[in-house]
Amino acid sequence: QKILNSNSKYDVILMETFNTDCLMGVVWKLQAPVIALSSCNLMPWHYDRVGNPHIPSIVPSLFMEYSDNMTFKQRLMNFLDIHLKKGLYK
């Protein structure tokens, strides 16, 4: 509250983006560039945000217990899982 109610200016904001965008309201209020860090694997909806390609045919979803050596059925399920989770997040 103290930071939000102050008129302080910030050069950059470092924030954790584990699973939510809740702190993006603070970023908008402070009008500063943001550097987002993740202490775990990226969630499916973070790949687009950071400009990292997510290739479901070779990169298993965080929520599926597949290796990078998937069968066709596993690749299909991986693709569906990733896009379903991204759709639900939006």
C-alpha positions in Angstrom: 0.0 0.0 0.0 2.8 2.3 0.9 4.5 1.9 -2.5 1.2 2.1 -4.4 0.2 5.3 -2.6 3.6 7.0 -3.1 4.7 9.1 -6.0 8.0 7.2 -6.3 9.5 6.5 -9.7 11.1 3.1 -10.6 13.5 2.3 -13.3 12.5 -1.4 -13.4 10.5 -3.9 -11.5 11.6 -7.5 -10.8 8.8 -9.9 -10.1 8.1 -13.6 -9.8 5.6 -14.9 -12.5 5.0 -18.4 -11.0 1.4 -18.9 -11.9 -0.5 -15.6 -11.9 -0.6 -12.0 -13.3 -1.8 -10.5 -10.0 1.2 -8.3 -9.6 0.8 -6.8 -13.1 -1.6 -4.4 -11.6 1.2 -3.0 -9.5 3.4 -2.8 -12.6 0.6 -0.8 -14.5 0.2 1.5 -11.5 4.0 2.2 -11.2 4.4 2.6 -15.0 7.8 0.9 -15.1 9.4 -1.8 -17.3 9.2 -5.3 -15.8 11.6 -8.2 -15.7 9.8 -11.4 -14.8 11.5 -14.3 -13.2 10.4 -17.8 -12.7 11.7 -20.1 -10.0 10.2 -23.2 -11.7 9.4 -24.5 -15.1 7.4 -22.2 -17.3 3.7 -22.7 -17.4 2.2 -23.2 -20.8 0.8 -19.6 -20.9 4.2 -18.0 -20.2 6.0 -19.2 -23.4 4.3 -16.7 -25.6 4.9 -13.9 -23.1 8.6 -14.3 -23.0 9.0 -15.1 -26.8 10.1 -18.7 -26.2 8.8 -21.1 -28.8 6.8 -24.0 -27.3 6.9 -27.0 -29.5 4.5 -29.6 -28.2 5.8 -32.3 -30.5 9.1 -32.4 -28.6 8.7 -30.4 -25.4 6.4 -32.2 -22.9 3.9 -30.1 -21.0 4.7 -29.4 -17.3 1.4 -31.2 -16.4 2.0 -34.4 -18.4 4.5 -37.1 -17.3 6.0 -37.6 -20.8 9.6 -37.6 -21.8 10.9 -35.9 -24.9 10.6 -39.2 -26.7 6.8 -39.3 -27.1 4.7 -41.5 -29.3 2.3 -39.9 -31.7 -0.6 -40.3 -29.3 1.4 -38.7 -26.5 2.4 -35.8 -28.7 -1.3 -35.3 -29.6 -2.3 -35.4 -26.0 0.5 -33.1 -25.1 -0.6 -30.6 -27.8 -4.2 -30.7 -26.5 -3.2 -30.3 -22.9 -1.0 -27.3 -23.6 -3.6 -25.5 -25.7 -6.4 -26.3 -23.3 -4.5 -24.9 -20.4 -3.5 -21.8 -22.3 -7.2 -21.3 -23.3 -8.4 -21.8 -19.7 -5.9 -19.3 -18.4 -7.0 -16.5 -20.7 
